[in-house]
Amino acid sequence: MDSSANYSSKPSTATIALIGFAYFVIAVVALYVLNPAYDLISSFEGNYSFASYEFLVASTFFSLGLGSLALIVGLYQEMSLSAGSRIGLLLLGIWSMGILIAGVFPANEGGSTVPHMTTVFVAGFFPVEVEAYPETTFSFIHILAILGSFFSLSLAAILLSWRFKHEEKWRSIRHFSSILALAMIAASIFICQAMFLYIHTEFVGLSLRLLTIASLLWLFLTVTYLRFVVVKSVSKR
């Protein structure tokens, strides 16, 4: 009875994570088709002003956050829990919650430095009039959540990639996972230095794109391989 319950619950966790990430890809592609002005980097920065598609933009954050939470459960089930892996999963949890918070609170585009009222869509759905000069309180919440999330994910990727080397069923992806994790850390460090030193160059934009692409690739690699590991372990029963 217990073995059967475990058999059915494991694949569902990996599947939920995969569905969450799959929806993210579908929504991003749909936004590009619906509005060519859509840009993934801009949406991560909090710009939801894409005609009437604010909720669809926000839903990309929700699917990514919920998929990441399911990924945590799957990794918890399929990895030995050393100190490093526990910290890595905790950091992955911080990423998940941060990206959900970023989805709820959008930023607004910088505008007049004179205090004025502007409309923002909380969770991409509920219009709220807030004061801006030029940023809103929601903007700062979004930006801090995004920066904290990506930095936490970078550290989580480093710790979990290191752990993959010591897990027989995860060793196949350890090299690619480590390369992506190092790229994420390098981009995060450069972006943080640029922010503290007020450096605004094209390299900051390139670093942000590198961080975004490497982070998404790491997540998709991990969740896809998790599904493979789960199916393989179930087939042996």
CYANA upper distance limits for C-alpha pairs under 8 A (distance plus 0.5 A):
  1 MET  CA      5 ALA  CA      6.86
  2 ASP  CA      6 ASN  CA      6.72
  3 SER  CA      7 TYR  CA      6.59
  4 SER  CA      8 SER  CA      6.89
  5 ALA  CA      9 SER  CA      6.68
  6 ASN  CA     10 LYS  CA      6.67
  7 TYR  CA     11 PRO  CA      7.75
  7 TYR  CA    234 VAL  CA      7.09
  8 SER  CA     12 SER  CA      7.18
  9 SER  CA     13 THR  CA      6.94
 10 LYS  CA     14 ALA  CA      7.16
 10 LYS  CA     74 GLY  CA      7.59
 10 LYS  CA     77 GLN  CA      8.16
 10 LYS  CA    230 VAL  CA      7.31
 11 PRO  CA     15 THR  CA      6.48
 11 PRO  CA    227 ARG  CA      7.70
 11 PRO  CA    230 VAL  CA      6.59
 11 PRO  CA    231 VAL  CA      7.33
 12 SER  CA     16 ILE  CA      6.49
 13 THR  CA     17 ALA  CA      6.88
 13 THR  CA     70 ALA  CA      6.36
 13 THR  CA     71 LEU  CA      7.91
 13 THR  CA     73 VAL  CA      7.43
 13 THR  CA     74 GLY  CA      6.36
 14 ALA  CA     18 LEU  CA      6.72
 14 ALA  CA     70 ALA  CA      7.43
 14 ALA  CA     71 LEU  CA      7.16
 14 ALA  CA     74 GLY  CA      6.29
 14 ALA  CA    223 VAL  CA      7.59
 14 ALA  CA    226 LEU  CA      6.95
 14 ALA  CA    227 ARG  CA      5.74
 14 ALA  CA    230 VAL  CA      7.83
 15 THR  CA     19 ILE  CA      6.54
 15 THR  CA    227 ARG  CA      7.34
 16 ILE  CA     20 GLY  CA      6.67
 16 ILE  CA     67 GLY  CA      7.16
 16 ILE  CA     70 ALA  CA      6.86
 17 ALA  CA     21 PHE  CA      6.95
 17 ALA  CA     66 LEU  CA      7.95
 17 ALA  CA     67 GLY  CA      4.68
 17 ALA  CA     68 SER  CA      7.00
 17 ALA  CA     69 LEU  CA      8.07
 17 ALA  CA     70 ALA  CA      5.39
 17 ALA  CA     71 LEU  CA      5.88
 17 ALA  CA    223 VAL  CA      7.16
 18 LEU  CA     22 ALA  CA      6.48
 18 LEU  CA     67 GLY  CA      7.34
 18 LEU  CA    223 VAL  CA      6.68
 18 LEU  CA    224 THR  CA      7.36
 18 LEU  CA    227 ARG  CA      8.19
 19 ILE  CA     23 TYR  CA      6.53
 19 ILE  CA     67 GLY  CA      7.75
 20 GLY  CA     24 PHE  CA      6.93
 20 GLY  CA     63 SER  CA      5.33
 20 GLY  CA     64 LEU  CA      6.65
 20 GLY  CA     66 LEU  CA      7.05
 20 GLY  CA     67 GLY  CA      4.87
 20 GLY  CA     68 SER  CA      8.47
 21 PHE  CA     25 VAL  CA      7.00
 21 PHE  CA     63 SER  CA      6.97
 21 PHE  CA     64 LEU  CA      6.38
 21 PHE  CA     67 GLY  CA      6.38
 21 PHE  CA    220 PHE  CA      7.63
 22 ALA  CA     26 ILE  CA      6.79
 23 TYR  CA     27 ALA  CA      6.45
 23 TYR  CA     60 THR  CA      8.10
 23 TYR  CA     63 SER  CA      7.04
 24 PHE  CA     28 VAL  CA      6.64
 24 PHE  CA     59 SER  CA      8.36
 24 PHE  CA     60 THR  CA      5.55
 24 PHE  CA     61 PHE  CA      8.32
 24 PHE  CA     63 SER  CA      6.32
 24 PHE  CA     64 LEU  CA      6.77
 25 VAL  CA     29 VAL  CA      6.67
 26 ILE  CA     30 ALA  CA      6.54
 27 ALA  CA     31 LEU  CA      6.62
 27 ALA  CA     56 LEU  CA      7.36
 27 ALA  CA     57 VAL  CA      8.17
 27 ALA  CA     59 SER  CA      8.35
 27 ALA  CA     60 THR  CA      6.90
 28 VAL  CA     32 TYR  CA      6.91
 28 VAL  CA     40 LEU  CA      7.84
 28 VAL  CA     57 VAL  CA      8.27
 28 VAL  CA     60 THR  CA      7.60
 29 VAL  CA     33 VAL  CA      6.86
 30 ALA  CA     34 LEU  CA      6.50
 31 LEU  CA     35 ASN  CA      6.27
 31 LEU  CA     36 PRO  CA      8.08
 31 LEU  CA     38 TYR  CA      6.82
 31 LEU  CA     53 TYR  CA      8.21
 31 LEU  CA     56 LEU  CA      8.14
 31 LEU  CA     57 VAL  CA      8.07
 32 TYR  CA     36 PRO  CA      5.52
 32 TYR  CA     37 ALA  CA      7.79
 32 TYR  CA     38 TYR  CA      6.11
 32 TYR  CA     39 ASP  CA      8.04
 35 ASN  CA     50 PHE  CA      7.58
 35 ASN  CA     51 ALA  CA      8.43
 37 ALA  CA     50 PHE  CA      7.93
 38 TYR  CA     42 SER  CA      8.17
 38 TYR  CA     43 SER  CA      8.28
 38 TYR  CA     50 PHE  CA      7.16
 39 ASP  CA     43 SER  CA      6.86
 40 LEU  CA     44 PHE  CA      6.83
 41 ILE  CA     45 GLU  CA      6.80
 41 ILE  CA    208 LEU  CA      8.27
 41 ILE  CA    209 ARG  CA      7.40
 41 ILE  CA    212 THR  CA      8.13
 42 SER  CA     46 GLY  CA      6.93
 42 SER  CA     47 ASN  CA      6.08
 43 SER  CA     47 ASN  CA      5.46
 43 SER  CA     48 TYR  CA      6.49
 43 SER  CA     57 VAL  CA      7.46
 44 PHE  CA    146 ILE  CA      7.72
 45 GLU  CA    107 ALA  CA      7.54
 45 GLU  CA    142 HIS  CA      8.24
 45 GLU  CA    143 ILE  CA      7.18
 45 GLU  CA    146 ILE  CA      8.09
 46 GLY  CA    102 ALA  CA      8.12
 46 GLY  CA    105 PHE  CA      8.48
 46 GLY  CA    106 PRO  CA      5.31
 46 GLY  CA    107 ALA  CA      4.81
 46 GLY  CA    108 ASN  CA      7.22
 46 GLY  CA    139 SER  CA      7.78
 46 GLY  CA    142 HIS  CA      7.06
 46 GLY  CA    143 ILE  CA      7.86
 47 ASN  CA    106 PRO  CA      7.22
 47 ASN  CA    107 ALA  CA      6.36
 47 ASN  CA    108 ASN  CA      6.47
 47 ASN  CA    109 GLU  CA      6.96
 48 TYR  CA     53 TYR  CA      8.25
 48 TYR  CA     54 GLU  CA      5.74
 48 TYR  CA     57 VAL  CA      6.92
 48 TYR  CA     58 ALA  CA      8.11
 48 TYR  CA    106 PRO  CA      7.23
 48 TYR  CA    107 ALA  CA      8.19
 48 TYR  CA    108 ASN  CA      8.35
 48 TYR  CA    121 PHE  CA      8.49
 48 TYR  CA    124 GLY  CA      7.80
 49 SER  CA     53 TYR  CA      8.34
 49 SER  CA     54 GLU  CA      7.05
 50 PHE  CA     54 GLU  CA      6.89
 53 TYR  CA     57 VAL  CA      6.80
 54 GLU  CA     58 ALA  CA      6.70
 54 GLU  CA    121 PHE  CA      7.63
 54 GLU  CA    124 GLY  CA      5.06
 54 GLU  CA    125 PHE  CA      7.17
 55 PHE  CA     59 SER  CA      6.46
 55 PHE  CA    123 ALA  CA      7.18
 55 PHE  CA    124 GLY  CA      4.40
 55 PHE  CA    125 PHE  CA      5.71
 56 LEU  CA     60 THR  CA      7.19
 56 LEU  CA    124 GLY  CA      7.80
 57 VAL  CA     61 PHE  CA      7.90
 57 VAL  CA    124 GLY  CA      7.47
 58 ALA  CA     62 PHE  CA      7.16
 58 ALA  CA    103 GLY  CA      5.49
 58 ALA  CA    104 VAL  CA      7.52
 58 ALA  CA    123 ALA  CA      6.42
 58 ALA  CA    124 GLY  CA      5.60
 59 SER  CA     63 SER  CA      6.55
 59 SER  CA    103 GLY  CA      7.71
 59 SER  CA    124 GLY  CA      8.28
 60 THR  CA     64 LEU  CA      6.65
 60 THR  CA    103 GLY  CA      8.31
 61 PHE  CA     65 GLY  CA      6.52
 61 PHE  CA     99 ILE  CA      6.43
 61 PHE  CA    100 LEU  CA      6.42
 61 PHE  CA    102 ALA  CA      7.66
 61 PHE  CA    103 GLY  CA      5.44
 62 PHE  CA     66 LEU  CA      6.47
 62 PHE  CA     99 ILE  CA      7.88
 62 PHE  CA    100 LEU  CA      5.95
 62 PHE  CA    103 GLY  CA      6.75
 63 SER  CA     67 GLY  CA      6.25
 64 LEU  CA     68 SER  CA      6.56
 64 LEU  CA     96 SER  CA      8.07
 64 LEU  CA     99 ILE  CA      7.87
 64 LEU  CA    100 LEU  CA      8.46
 65 GLY  CA     69 LEU  CA      6.84
 65 GLY  CA     95 TRP  CA      8.16
 65 GLY  CA     96 SER  CA      4.97
 65 GLY  CA     97 MET  CA      7.04
 65 GLY  CA     98 GLY  CA      8.42
 65 GLY  CA     99 ILE  CA      6.05
 65 GLY  CA    100 LEU  CA      5.82
 66 LEU  CA     70 ALA  CA      6.86
 66 LEU  CA     96 SER  CA      7.43
 66 LEU  CA    100 LEU  CA      8.26
 67 GLY  CA     71 LEU  CA      6.66
 68 SER  CA     72 ILE  CA      6.78
 68 SER  CA     92 LEU  CA      7.95
 68 SER  CA     93 GLY  CA      8.14
 68 SER  CA     96 SER  CA      6.13
 68 SER  CA    219 LEU  CA      8.39
 69 LEU  CA     73 VAL  CA      7.17
 69 LEU  CA     93 GLY  CA      7.04
 69 LEU  CA     96 SER  CA      6.52
 70 ALA  CA     74 GLY  CA      6.81
 71 LEU  CA     75 LEU  CA      6.60
 71 LEU  CA    223 VAL  CA      6.83
 72 ILE  CA     76 TYR  CA      6.53
 72 ILE  CA     89 LEU  CA      6.63
 72 ILE  CA     92 LEU  CA      7.48
 72 ILE  CA     93 GLY  CA      7.56
 73 VAL  CA     77 GLN  CA      6.83
 74 GLY  CA     78 GLU  CA      6.73
 74 GLY  CA    226 LEU  CA      7.54
 75 LEU  CA     79 MET  CA      6.22
 75 LEU  CA     89 LEU  CA      8.45
 75 LEU  CA    226 LEU  CA      7.73
 76 TYR  CA     80 SER  CA      8.21
 76 TYR  CA     81 LEU  CA      7.81
 76 TYR  CA     89 LEU  CA      8.16
 78 GLU  CA    226 LEU  CA      8.41
 78 GLU  CA    229 VAL  CA      8.36
 78 GLU  CA    230 VAL  CA      8.14
 79 MET  CA     85 SER  CA      8.46
 79 MET  CA    167 GLU  CA      7.76
 80 SER  CA     85 SER  CA      8.20
 80 SER  CA    167 GLU  CA      8.23
 81 LEU  CA     85 SER  CA      6.21
 81 LEU  CA     86 ARG  CA      6.46
 82 SER  CA     86 ARG  CA      6.66
 83 ALA  CA     87 ILE  CA      6.78
 84 GLY  CA     88 GLY  CA      6.56
 84 GLY  CA    159 LEU  CA      6.45
 84 GLY  CA    160 LEU  CA      7.80
 84 GLY  CA    163 ARG  CA      7.64
 85 SER  CA     89 LEU  CA      6.57
 85 SER  CA    159 LEU  CA      7.00
 85 SER  CA    160 LEU  CA      6.27
 85 SER  CA    163 ARG  CA      6.96
 86 ARG  CA     90 LEU  CA      6.70
 87 ILE  CA     91 LEU  CA      6.67
 87 ILE  CA    156 ALA  CA      7.96
 87 ILE  CA    159 LEU  CA      8.17
 88 GLY  CA     92 LEU  CA      6.63
 88 GLY  CA    155 LEU  CA      7.70
 88 GLY  CA    156 ALA  CA      4.78
 88 GLY  CA    157 ALA  CA      7.67
 88 GLY  CA    159 LEU  CA      5.92
 88 GLY  CA    160 LEU  CA      6.22
 89 LEU  CA     93 GLY  CA      6.63
 89 LEU  CA    156 ALA  CA      7.23
 89 LEU  CA    160 LEU  CA      8.37
 90 LEU  CA     94 ILE  CA      6.91
 90 LEU  CA    156 ALA  CA      8.40
 91 LEU  CA     95 TRP  CA      6.83
 91 LEU  CA    152 SER  CA      5.76
 91 LEU  CA    153 LEU  CA      6.90
 91 LEU  CA    155 LEU  CA      7.57
 91 LEU  CA    156 ALA  CA      5.80
 92 LEU  CA     96 SER  CA      6.77
 92 LEU  CA    152 SER  CA      7.18
 92 LEU  CA    153 LEU  CA      6.17
 92 LEU  CA    156 ALA  CA      6.16
 93 GLY  CA     97 MET  CA      6.76
 94 ILE  CA     98 GLY  CA      6.43
 94 ILE  CA    149 SER  CA      6.95
 94 ILE  CA    152 SER  CA      7.01
 94 ILE  CA    153 LEU  CA      8.43
 95 TRP  CA     99 ILE  CA      6.58
 95 TRP  CA    148 GLY  CA      7.87
 95 TRP  CA    149 SER  CA      4.65
 95 TRP  CA    150 PHE  CA      7.09
 95 TRP  CA    152 SER  CA      6.20
 95 TRP  CA    153 LEU  CA      6.07
 96 SER  CA    100 LEU  CA      6.86
 96 SER  CA    149 SER  CA      7.81
 97 MET  CA    101 ILE  CA      6.71
 97 MET  CA    149 SER  CA      8.43
 98 GLY  CA    102 ALA  CA      6.65
 98 GLY  CA    145 ALA  CA      5.45
 98 GLY  CA    146 ILE  CA      7.03
 98 GLY  CA    148 GLY  CA      7.51
 98 GLY  CA    149 SER  CA      5.65
 99 ILE  CA    103 GLY  CA      6.74
 99 ILE  CA    145 ALA  CA      7.15
 99 ILE  CA    146 ILE  CA      6.85
 99 ILE  CA    149 SER  CA      6.75
100 LEU  CA    104 VAL  CA      7.03
101 ILE  CA    105 PHE  CA      6.86
101 ILE  CA    142 HIS  CA      7.59
101 ILE  CA    145 ALA  CA      7.07
102 ALA  CA    106 PRO  CA      7.08
102 ALA  CA    141 ILE  CA      7.74
102 ALA  CA    142 HIS  CA      5.10
102 ALA  CA    143 ILE  CA      7.97
102 ALA  CA    145 ALA  CA      6.12
102 ALA  CA    146 ILE  CA      6.68
103 GLY  CA    123 ALA  CA      6.37
103 GLY  CA    124 GLY  CA      8.07
103 GLY  CA    142 HIS  CA      8.22
104 VAL  CA    122 VAL  CA      5.97
104 VAL  CA    123 ALA  CA      4.33
104 VAL  CA    124 GLY  CA      7.46
105 PHE  CA    121 PHE  CA      8.32
105 PHE  CA    122 VAL  CA      5.97
105 PHE  CA    123 ALA  CA      6.71
105 PHE  CA    138 PHE  CA      5.78
105 PHE  CA    139 SER  CA      7.55
105 PHE  CA    141 ILE  CA      7.17
105 PHE  CA    142 HIS  CA      6.00
106 PRO  CA    120 VAL  CA      7.47
106 PRO  CA    121 PHE  CA      7.41
106 PRO  CA    122 VAL  CA      7.06
106 PRO  CA    123 ALA  CA      7.92
106 PRO  CA    124 GLY  CA      8.01
106 PRO  CA    138 PHE  CA      6.61
106 PRO  CA    139 SER  CA      6.52
106 PRO  CA    142 HIS  CA      6.33
107 ALA  CA    120 VAL  CA      8.32
107 ALA  CA    135 GLU  CA      8.08
107 ALA  CA    136 THR  CA      7.73
107 ALA  CA    138 PHE  CA      6.45
107 ALA  CA    139 SER  CA      4.20
107 ALA  CA    140 PHE  CA      7.72
107 ALA  CA    142 HIS  CA      6.48
107 ALA  CA    143 ILE  CA      7.78
108 ASN  CA    120 VAL  CA      7.58
108 ASN  CA    135 GLU  CA      6.96
108 ASN  CA    136 THR  CA      7.52
108 ASN  CA    139 SER  CA      6.57
109 GLU  CA    134 PRO  CA      8.41
109 GLU  CA    135 GLU  CA      8.03
110 GLY  CA    134 PRO  CA      5.79
110 GLY  CA    135 GLU  CA      6.71
111 GLY  CA    133 TYR  CA      8.14
111 GLY  CA    134 PRO  CA      5.73
111 GLY  CA    135 GLU  CA      8.45
112 SER  CA    116 HIS  CA      8.36
112 SER  CA    133 TYR  CA      6.99
112 SER  CA    134 PRO  CA      6.00
113 THR  CA    133 TYR  CA      5.32
113 THR  CA    134 PRO  CA      5.48
114 VAL  CA    133 TYR  CA      6.03
114 VAL  CA    134 PRO  CA      7.59
115 PRO  CA    131 GLU  CA      7.06
115 PRO  CA    132 ALA  CA      6.07
115 PRO  CA    133 TYR  CA      4.97
115 PRO  CA    134 PRO  CA      7.49
116 HIS  CA    131 GLU  CA      6.05
116 HIS  CA    132 ALA  CA      5.94
116 HIS  CA    133 TYR  CA      6.99
116 HIS  CA    134 PRO  CA      8.47
117 MET  CA    129 GLU  CA      6.83
117 MET  CA    130 VAL  CA      6.01
117 MET  CA    131 GLU  CA      4.99
117 MET  CA    132 ALA  CA      6.50
118 THR  CA    129 GLU  CA      6.06
118 THR  CA    130 VAL  CA      6.08
118 THR  CA    131 GLU  CA      6.74
118 THR  CA    132 ALA  CA      7.07
119 THR  CA    127 PRO  CA      6.71
119 THR  CA    128 VAL  CA      5.98
119 THR  CA    129 GLU  CA      5.08
119 THR  CA    130 VAL  CA      6.80
120 VAL  CA    126 PHE  CA      8.49
120 VAL  CA    127 PRO  CA      6.14
120 VAL  CA    128 VAL  CA      5.92
120 VAL  CA    129 GLU  CA      7.04
120 VAL  CA    130 VAL  CA      7.75
121 PHE  CA    125 PHE  CA      5.93
121 PHE  CA    126 PHE  CA      5.53
121 PHE  CA    127 PRO  CA      4.90
121 PHE  CA    128 VAL  CA      6.61
122 VAL  CA    126 PHE  CA      5.57
122 VAL  CA    127 PRO  CA      6.87
122 VAL  CA    128 VAL  CA      7.42
130 VAL  CA    136 THR  CA      7.42
131 GLU  CA    136 THR  CA      6.76
132 ALA  CA    136 THR  CA      5.17
132 ALA  CA    137 THR  CA      8.49
135 GLU  CA    139 SER  CA      6.49
135 GLU  CA    140 PHE  CA      7.98
136 THR  CA    140 PHE  CA      7.34
137 THR  CA    141 ILE  CA      6.94
138 PHE  CA    142 HIS  CA      6.60
139 SER  CA    143 ILE  CA      6.62
140 PHE  CA    144 LEU  CA      6.50
141 ILE  CA    145 ALA  CA      6.50
142 HIS  CA    146 ILE  CA      6.59
143 ILE  CA    147 LEU  CA      6.65
144 LEU  CA    148 GLY  CA      6.44
145 ALA  CA    149 SER  CA      6.35
146 ILE  CA    150 PHE  CA      6.71
147 LEU  CA    151 PHE  CA      6.69
148 GLY  CA    152 SER  CA      6.53
149 SER  CA    153 LEU  CA      6.59
150 PHE  CA    154 SER  CA      6.62
150 PHE  CA    188 SER  CA      8.10
150 PHE  CA    211 LEU  CA      8.30
150 PHE  CA    215 SER  CA      8.21
151 PHE  CA    155 LEU  CA      6.95
151 PHE  CA    185 ILE  CA      8.11
151 PHE  CA    188 SER  CA      6.75
152 SER  CA    156 ALA  CA      6.58
153 LEU  CA    157 ALA  CA      6.47
153 LEU  CA    215 SER  CA      7.91
154 SER  CA    158 ILE  CA      6.89
154 SER  CA    181 ALA  CA      6.56
154 SER  CA    182 LEU  CA      8.50
154 SER  CA    184 MET  CA      5.89
154 SER  CA    185 ILE  CA      5.97
154 SER  CA    188 SER  CA      8.09
154 SER  CA    215 SER  CA      7.91
155 LEU  CA    159 LEU  CA      6.85
155 LEU  CA    181 ALA  CA      8.34
155 LEU  CA    185 ILE  CA      7.65
156 ALA  CA    160 LEU  CA      6.49
157 ALA  CA    161 SER  CA      6.24
157 ALA  CA    177 SER  CA      8.05
157 ALA  CA    178 SER  CA      8.12
157 ALA  CA    181 ALA  CA      5.70
157 ALA  CA    218 TRP  CA      8.04
158 ILE  CA    162 TRP  CA      6.68
158 ILE  CA    178 SER  CA      7.12
158 ILE  CA    181 ALA  CA      5.77
158 ILE  CA    182 LEU  CA      7.52
159 LEU  CA    163 ARG  CA      6.82
160 LEU  CA    164 PHE  CA      6.65
161 SER  CA    165 LYS  CA      7.48
161 SER  CA    174 ARG  CA      6.27
161 SER  CA    177 SER  CA      6.19
161 SER  CA    178 SER  CA      5.86
161 SER  CA    181 ALA  CA      7.88
162 TRP  CA    166 HIS  CA      8.06
162 TRP  CA    174 ARG  CA      7.93
162 TRP  CA    178 SER  CA      7.74
163 ARG  CA    167 GLU  CA      7.15
164 PHE  CA    168 GLU  CA      8.29
164 PHE  CA    170 TRP  CA      5.62
164 PHE  CA    171 ARG  CA      6.00
164 PHE  CA    173 ILE  CA      8.09
164 PHE  CA    174 ARG  CA      5.99
165 LYS  CA    170 TRP  CA      7.56
165 LYS  CA    171 ARG  CA      5.69
165 LYS  CA    174 ARG  CA      6.27
166 HIS  CA    171 ARG  CA      7.70
167 GLU  CA    171 ARG  CA      6.56
169 LYS  CA    229 VAL  CA      7.54
170 TRP  CA    174 ARG  CA      7.32
173 ILE  CA    177 SER  CA      6.34
174 ARG  CA    178 SER  CA      6.42
175 HIS  CA    179 ILE  CA      6.76
176 PHE  CA    180 LEU  CA      6.78
177 SER  CA    181 ALA  CA      6.63
177 SER  CA    218 TRP  CA      6.80
177 SER  CA    221 LEU  CA      8.21
178 SER  CA    182 LEU  CA      6.61
179 ILE  CA    183 ALA  CA      6.76
180 LEU  CA    184 MET  CA      6.70
180 LEU  CA    214 ALA  CA      5.97
180 LEU  CA    215 SER  CA      7.82
180 LEU  CA    217 LEU  CA      8.08
180 LEU  CA    218 TRP  CA      6.72
181 ALA  CA    185 ILE  CA      6.77
181 ALA  CA    214 ALA  CA      7.97
181 ALA  CA    215 SER  CA      8.23
181 ALA  CA    218 TRP  CA      7.86
182 LEU  CA    186 ALA  CA      6.61
183 ALA  CA    187 ALA  CA      6.63
183 ALA  CA    210 LEU  CA      7.94
183 ALA  CA    211 LEU  CA      7.62
183 ALA  CA    214 ALA  CA      7.20
184 MET  CA    188 SER  CA      6.55
184 MET  CA    210 LEU  CA      7.82
184 MET  CA    211 LEU  CA      5.56
184 MET  CA    214 ALA  CA      6.54
184 MET  CA    215 SER  CA      6.98
185 ILE  CA    189 ILE  CA      6.64
186 ALA  CA    190 PHE  CA      6.81
187 ALA  CA    191 ILE  CA      6.66
187 ALA  CA    207 SER  CA      5.56
187 ALA  CA    208 LEU  CA      7.36
187 ALA  CA    210 LEU  CA      7.12
187 ALA  CA    211 LEU  CA      6.03
188 SER  CA    192 CYS  CA      6.65
188 SER  CA    207 SER  CA      8.17
188 SER  CA    208 LEU  CA      8.46
188 SER  CA    211 LEU  CA      7.29
189 ILE  CA    193 GLN  CA      6.67
190 PHE  CA    194 ALA  CA      6.59
190 PHE  CA    204 VAL  CA      8.00
190 PHE  CA    207 SER  CA      7.65
191 ILE  CA    195 MET  CA      6.70
191 ILE  CA    204 VAL  CA      6.58
191 ILE  CA    207 SER  CA      7.19
191 ILE  CA    208 LEU  CA      7.65
192 CYS  CA    196 PHE  CA      6.81
193 GLN  CA    197 LEU  CA      6.52
194 ALA  CA    198 TYR  CA      6.11
194 ALA  CA    199 ILE  CA      5.11
194 ALA  CA    200 HIS  CA      7.42
194 ALA  CA    204 VAL  CA      7.56
195 MET  CA    199 ILE  CA      6.86
199 ILE  CA    204 VAL  CA      8.45
200 HIS  CA    204 VAL  CA      7.02
201 THR  CA    205 GLY  CA      7.76
202 GLU  CA    206 LEU  CA      6.81
203 PHE  CA    207 SER  CA      6.41
204 VAL  CA    208 LEU  CA      6.67
205 GLY  CA    209 ARG  CA      6.77
206 LEU  CA    210 LEU  CA      6.59
207 SER  CA    211 LEU  CA      6.52
208 LEU  CA    212 THR  CA      6.62
209 ARG  CA    213 ILE  CA      6.53
210 LEU  CA    214 ALA  CA      6.36
211 LEU  CA    215 SER  CA      6.38
212 THR  CA    216 LEU  CA      6.67
213 ILE  CA    217 LEU  CA      6.56
214 ALA  CA    218 TRP  CA      6.55
215 SER  CA    219 LEU  CA      6.76
216 LEU  CA    220 PHE  CA      6.59
217 LEU  CA    221 LEU  CA      6.40
218 TRP  CA    222 THR  CA      6.57
219 LEU  CA    223 VAL  CA      6.57
220 PHE  CA    224 THR  CA      6.42
221 LEU  CA    225 TYR  CA      6.61
222 THR  CA    226 LEU  CA      6.46
223 VAL  CA    227 ARG  CA      6.81
224 THR  CA    228 PHE  CA      6.96
225 TYR  CA    229 VAL  CA      6.58
226 LEU  CA    230 VAL  CA      6.62
227 ARG  CA    231 VAL  CA      6.63
228 PHE  CA    232 LYS  CA      6.53
229 VAL  CA    233 SER  CA      6.61
230 VAL  CA    234 VAL  CA      6.59
231 VAL  CA    235 SER  CA      6.59
232 LYS  CA    236 LYS  CA      7.09
233 SER  CA    237 ARG  CA      7.51
